[in-house]
Structure formats: structure tokens, C-alpha cells
Amino acid sequence: MAQEEAKRAFSERKRNILYLVHQYLNNMGYEKAAETIKVDAHLQSEYTICDNIDLDAMYLEYCSYYHMKFQKFPSIIKKIDGNSEVHLRNPRKLKSARAALNPTTARTAPAIKSEPRKEISAETIIELDSPLALTDSLKIKQISHEKSVQHDCGDGVRVYPPLSDCEYYSQEWKEMAETICRDIIKKDLGVAWKNIYGNTKIISLIKEAVLLPLEQPSLFSSNIKPWKSVLLHGPPGTGKSLIAKALCTETLGRVTFFRICPSTIISKWRGESEKTIRVLFEVARYYAPSIIFFDEIEALTSRRDSGSEHEASKRFKNEFLSLLDGVGEDNSNIFILATTNLPWEMDLAFLRRFEKKILTDMPNTNERKSIIKSFLPSTLKLSESLLDKLAESSFGFTGDEIRVACKEVAMKQIRYASGSQKNTKRQSHIPEEDILVAFEQTSPICAKTYQRYIDWNNSHGNKV
């Protein structure tokens, strides 16, 4: 019984392979070869391949699996010596199998004149050492007509070549790469350096790391390299993400900007997170020069010394660390920018890989005055003395907390103008006392914890 089951499974597998090859030959336009195999193998017209099955996709999946298991691609084709002949494996079995499939047509199959081999131009010659060479060679015509993706970036057009041209291309890789490409920012975020008040030294460092190599690459020789990774840490609302937005705006059209969130990388499936983070760096190298921005990076880089940490989390972090090091890969055209509100939660190995760890400061008096002027309604004219009082009352505020206080002032002005303010008549003017009250209603949540950031920066960070 078991022997009959094995024979039936063997016969079904061989039949399925023949149908797959027949469909593939038809799809590639080799109709005469497809008809020959149909007649020779006695394939029946009432059967066809299922919609979700494709020989090319199966080949790519096998290459991906082989690479994941053995860290190399399989060798599919090998070169034979000129004096040797190509022998079919088990020709006697092959002959008997043909006869078993169709004893009559195996002897009387019509002879089909083969077409002369077309010469291959030098433009289409490819290296057969690559595991995807056979597949890619059959796709040359399709890829040559595939249009590159272009995005209008105001100052210029950023051209994104098709993913199919990447050396890492496979069906599985393509799906992950397309997910990552959705996090590429391709529009103007409307934030410029002039919109940021304070943190001028940080802005200068970011320009030095990203813009200067783009504008004056001759300054950086083989022994002089720009900064490749910067970690911005500090209380919430001090402008870390705002700096990243301004950098994206300033480099739009010249650099590929990836804004990566934990939800993009982390997967519930075993091994998927490690593969996704690796594909991220591969796509970044393919679309270089690139900036990878990790917001709230402590969610991906927490300490590994916890006894309760899952093994999958440790594997992901080890993979992430190796990618940040760039061992065996060229990351020279990738700049890593990350932000965190909890730098002490990060693993020391990740901290070591950031060349600069910089504290985003609270705004000083003059910077607070500039922020207040920028966020208050333009119809509201403040005296210099009132502006000084507001700057003094907002001591310990982050930039975002000042924005919230200014929004409360604007809402009070609307209440006065609409007549909804209690015990007041409709008027366009807002009393100074109410402006001061609006600032008093905002409580700085980070004033008491700011010293902890300063202490951590003194022991682990860099001064600029």
C-alpha cells in the first residue's frame, strides 16, 4: 500500500513539473517547444496550472530559502568542458518513463524543425554566476521597458530606478522592499531651518554631516569621512523630530529620506523582523545617497541584559547591530539619524555605534521670545514688556509647550471676538492679564526631569 502511494506521489510530482514547464514555455513565447513537450509527455488540454502557481516564482522562492539557510545562493548552471558531452541523468529511466507516459507518441512524435539560434548582443550578456541570472535574462526585455519612478521635488526630480534592477531582487525581497518604500518621504514637509529656534549647533552639525558632502564632496578624501550617525536625545517637544523634518525638506530631490517607525520593522512572524531591517539597508544602499530616520529608536534598541527578553528580540537586535556596523557592506552613502526621549533605556552597543549623541536643549530666554512671536496670531500685537513677561513665565517650557500656550492665547482671542467668553462683550482686543493666564495654565512636564538628561549627556553624550 505504501509502495503504491509512493509511486502515485512520484507520478503526480513528475506530471506537475511537466505542466509547469509547458506553461512557462508558453508564457515566454516558445510555442513550438511547448507543443513538443505537450505531445511528447501526453499532456491533456483539460488541465492547466492553478492561478497562484508559477515556475519563475518557485525558482525565486527556492533561491531565497537557500540563501537564508546557507548564506549563499545556489549554483544552478555550470560550464562544461569543450571535449565532454552533456549526459541526461538516468537516460534509461527517462526513456522508459516516456514510453510509460505514451508508448505510441514516444516513437511517432512529429519531428519539429528547430529554429536557428539567434545571436545575443553584447548588451544582453549577463553573468551566469548569479542565481537569478537565468530569470533576469528572460526578463531583460520587460525590464528594459520598465519606467523608473520619478517624483517632482520642486528644485529637481529624484529618480528611483525599478527594484527589479537591484542585485538582491527576489519575489520575497520585492514585497519587503515595497513595504519599506512606502516610508520614503517624497513631498515637501514645509519645515525649513529658519523655522527652528535654538539648537543652532546641532543644525550646524547636521549640515556638516549631510549637506556639505553633497555640495563639496572634494573636501572628503579617503581618510576624511563625514559623520555617519547622529542620535538626538532630550525631553519631548525640544525639536528633535522638527530637525529631521527640516533636514528632509532641505535634501528633497537629492537624497532618499526613509522615515522608519517600529511598526514597519517589527513583525509577529519568526525571522521576518531581521529580514526586514536587512532589506531596509539594502534598499537604502540601492537608492543612495540615503538618510534613514528612526523616530523613538529606544523601541528597537532597548537593553539586552533583561532576563525576560524574548529570543526573537535578541536576534533582531544582533542583526540591527551588524547592519549599523556595515561589516562587508558599503554604507558610506547612508546617514543614520535617530531620536529618543529615553536614552538610558538604549543598549550600550547601539549607543556606541552612534558617532554623535547630542542633547537637544530647552530654549533660552531669547529663543522663547522668538518662538512666542512665531506662534501667536499676527493680529495680536504685544508690547516688549509683555513679551519679556511671557518669556520669563515660560521658563522650563519646551518649544512645543510654548506652542500650546500660544494656541491657548489664540483661542482666547477667538472667544473674545465671537462673544463666547464669560462676562465679556464681543471685542477684538484681548487683555494682557488673560494672555498671562493662558501661559500660567500650561504646566511644563519636563522641567523637573531635565536635569536627568543633562547628567546622562555628561556621562554618555557629546557636547557641541
N, C-alpha and C positions, 0 to 999 in steps of 0.2 A: 504493500500500500504506500509506504513511504517512498519507495523507488518510483512508483508511478507519479506521485506528487512532485518529486524532484524533476522527472522528465517533463511533466507538464509545465512546471515553472521555467525550466530551461527553454522549452519551445516557445513559451509566451514571451520570454525576455528577448530571444532572438527575433521573433516576429515584430515586437515593438521597436527594436533597433532598426530593422529594415524599413518600417513605416516612417520612422523619424528621418532616416537618410533620404527616403523618397520625397518627403515633404520639403526637406532642406534643399535638395537639388531643384525642385520646382520653384521654390521661393527665390533661389539665386539665378534662375533663368536657364538652367541646364535641362531643358525639356527632353532632349533625346536620351540623355543619361538616365533621367528619371523614368522614362518609358522602358528603357532596357532593364533596369532593376525591377520594375513592376512585372514585366513579362518573365524575367529570369527567376524571380523569387515567388511568382504566382500570388502577387498581392491583389486583394479583392477591392473593387471600387466602392463597395458599400461601407467600408471602414475608412476612417480618417483620424488624424491626431486631434486630441482634445484642445480646447481653446487656450488653456493656460500652460501648455507644454510646448517647448521649443528647444531644438538641439543646441542652438547657439547659447541660449540662457543656461542650459545644463552644463555646457562647457565652461562658461564663466563662473558658475557656482562651484564647479569642481576645482578650478584654479584658485578661487578664493579660499575654499576649505583646505586645500593642500598647503597654501601659503600660511594660513592660520595655524596649522598643525606642525609644519616643519620649518616655518620661517623662510621658505623659498618657494619659487614657482616650479611646477612640474615641467620636465622636458618632454614635449610631445613629438617633435620631429628631430631626427638625427641625420647627419650626412653620411652617405655610403661611399665606399671606395669605388674607384672607377672600374676596377677589374672584377669586382664582386657583383653578384646578381641579387635582386630582391626576391626572397622566397616567401610565399604565403605561409602563415603559421598553420601547421597540420593540414597540408593540402589534400591529403586523403580524406580526412574528416569533412573538409569543405566540399569536396566532390560528392561524397555520399550524402551530405546534408542537402545539397542542391537536388540530387536525384530523389531524395525523400520528399522534398517540397513539391517537385513537379517532374516526374520521370520522363515525360514526353517533351515538354518545352525545354528541358535542360539540354536535349540533343538537337532540337529543331528550332531553337530560338533564332529569329531572323538576324542576319548579320547587318549591323548598322555601321555605315561608314563614319569613322570619327573625323571631326573637323580638325583642320590643321591648327597647331598651337600658335596662338598669337604672340608676337614679340612683346616683351614687357619693357616699357621705357624706364629710363634711369630714375624718373620721378616717383615711380611706384615701387621701386625695390625697397624692401624693408628687411630688418634684421630678424632672422628666424630664431634667434636665441631667446626672444621674449615669448612668454607663454601665450600672450594674446596676439602674437603676430599673425597667425592663421585667420583669426576672427577679424582683426583690424584690416588685413589685406582685402578681405571680402567686403569691407565697409568703406574702402577708400573713396569710391565714387560718391557714396552717400555723405561722407564727412566733408569731402571737398566742396559740396554744395551747401553744407550747413552754415548758416549765417552766424557770425559772432554776435553776442548780445551787446548792445550799446545803450548807454544811458546818458542823456543830456545833463551835464553838470554845470551849466552856466558858463564858467570860464573855459571849459573844454569838455571833451567826450571821453569817458572811461570805457574802454573796450574790454569786454570779458570774453575770452575765447571759449569755445564749447568744451564742456567737461570731457567729452569723448576723446579729446586730444591729450589728456593727462596720462602720464606714464602709469599711474596707479589705477586706471579705469577698469572697472568690472561692474556687473549689474548691482551687486550689493553695495559697492563703493559709491556708485552713482546715486543710489537712493539716499545714503547718508549725506553725500555732498550736497544734494539738492536741499535737504533739510537745513544744513548749515548755511547755504547761500541765502536762505530766507532771512538770516540775521545780518546780511550785508546792508549797511545804510547807504542808500543811493540818492537821497534827497538832501536839500539844504535844511539844516535844523534851525537856522535863523539865530544862531548864537555866535558872536564874534569875540575876539579878545577884549575889545573895548567894553563889552557888556559885563566883564568880570572886574570887580573892585577888590583889591587886595591880592595876596598870593602872587605878587609880581615875580618873585624869584623862582617860584615853581613854573610859571608860564615861560620864563626865560630858559629854564632847563628843558622843558618840553620842546620848545622851538629848536634848541640846540641839538636835541636828540633826533628830531623828526624832520623839521623843515630845512635846517642847514645842510644835511646830507643830500637832500633833494635839489636844493638851489646851488650848492657849491660842492659837488662830490669830489673835486680835485683836492680839497683840504684833508680828506681822509685817505691816507695811504694804507699799505698793507699792515703797518704797525700801529696805526691810529684808527680806532673804531669808535663810532658814536655809541651813546648809551642805548642798550637794547631792551631794558626792562625797568619800569618805574612803578612803585607801589605808593599810592596816596592813601594816607590814613588820617583819621581825625573824627571829631564829633559829627553826627548827622547834620546836614544843612550848611556845611562850611564851603561848599563849592566844588567838591571832588567830581561829581558827575557833570557839573557845568563846564569844568575844564575839558573833560572828554568830549562834550558836545562841541565846544569851540574848536578843539583840535580836528574833529570830524569835518566841521564847516570849512576850516582853513585848508584842509588837504583834499577836499572833494574834487574828483576828477584826476587826481594824481596818485592817490593811494586807495587801496581797498580796505574799508573800515568794517571790521566784524564786531558787533556788539553781542557778546555771548552771555546768556543767562544760564543758571544751573538747570533749568527745565530743558534747555536744548541738549545738554550733555548727558544728564543722568537718565538712565533707563532701568526699568524693572527687570529686564531680561539679562541673564547672565552673560557677561562679556561684552555687551553692547556699549556700555559707557566707555570702556577702554578703546574700543574700535572707533567710536565717535570722536573722542578727543584726538586720536591719531589722524583721522580724516580731516579734522579741523586744521591741523598744522599742514597737512599735505595740500589742502585747497589754498591755504594762505601762501604757501611757497609757490603754488601754481599761478596765483593771482598777484604775486609780489610786484612792487613793494606793498606790504600789508601792515595794518595795525589790528591787533587783537585786544579788545577791551573787555575785561572781566569785571563786571559790577558785583559788589558784595562777594568777593572771592573767598571769604572765610567759609562760605557754604561748601566749597570744593576742596579746601586745603586745611581742614581742622587737624588737630594733633592726632598722631597715630599711636600715641602711648596709652590710649584708652583701652582697657581690657574688654569692654563691651562692643568695640567696633567690629563691624561685620567684615568678613574676609574679602567680599567683593569691593568694599570701600577701600581697603588697603591695596588691592590690585590696581584699582583706578588711580590712586594717588601715586603709586610707583610708576605707572605708565606716564602720568602727567609730569612727574619729576624728570623722567628721562627725556621727554619731549622738550621741556624747558631748557635742559642742558644742550640739546641739539647734537648729541653724540652720533656721528655718522651721517648727519644731515646738515644742509646749509641753511641756517636760519638767519643769515646776515641781513636779509631784506625784510625781516619780521620784527616789529616793535611791539612789546607787550606792555600794556597799561592796565593796571588793576586798582580797585578801590576797596576799602574795608572800613567799617566802623569798629571792628573788634580785632585789632592787630595781634593782641595777646592770645587769641584763640587759634592763630595760624601755626602750622607745624614749622619748626626751625629750619628744616630742609627747604621748604618753599621760601621762607624769608631770605635764606642765603642766596637763592637764585635771582632775587631782585637786586639789581645793582644800586638802585636808589630807593630808599624808604623815607618818605618825606611827610611831615606833619602839615596839614592844611590849617592855618592859624585862624583864630577868631579875628574879626575885623577890628581895627583900632578906631579911634575917635573920628579921624578924617575920613576913613573908609566907611564908617557907619553913616556919616553925613552924606556921602556920595550915594550910598545905597538908598537912603531915605528919599533923596531928591529924585532918584530914578524911578522909584515905585509909587510915590504919591501922585495923585492926579495933577495934570498940567494946569488945570483951572484953579488949583489951590496954591496960593502964594503965601509962603512962610517968611516971617522975618528972620534975620540972622540969629537973634537972641532965642527965638523959639526953636530954631534948628539946633542950636547948641544944647538947649534943654532936652530935646528929643535924643540927641546923640549921647548925652550923659545918662538919661533914663534907660537907654537901651544897652548899657554896659553889660557884657556877658551874653548878649544875643548873638546867635549865628546869623549869617546873611539871610537864610530862609525865614528865621523867626522875625527879622526886621520886615521882610516882605509880608508876612502875615499881619503884623501890626499896622503896616501901611494900608493893607487891604481893609482892616477894620476902620481906619480913618476914612477911606473912600466910601465904605458902606454907610458910615455916619453922615457923610455929606449927601448921599442919596436919600437917606431918611429925612434930613432937613429939607431937601429940595422937593420931596414928594409929600411932606407934611405928616409922615408916619411917626416921626419922633415924638415921644410923650411930652405933654405940657409945653409944646412949642408950636409956633406958627410956621407956615411954609416960608422958607428963606433959602437963599443960595449960599449964605455965609455960615461957616461952622465956627463956634467959639474955640479959642485956644485951649480952654480947660478941657473940652471934650477930646481934643487931639491928644493931650497929655494922658487923659484917662484911657484912651484906646491903647496907648503903649503900655500903660500900667496893667491892663487886662491880659497882656501877653506875658506868660511866665517862661523864662529861659530854662529849658530842661537839661541843658548840658553844662551849665555854669559850674556846678559842683563837681562834675566828673572830668572837667577839662584838665585838671592837674594830673590825672592818671595818664592822659595822652602825652603830656609833656614829659613825665617821668619815663614812660616807655620809649619815647623817641630819644631821650638822652642815653638810654642803655642799649637800644637796638637800632635806632634810625640814623638818618643823616641830616646834617644841618646844611642849609643853602644860604 
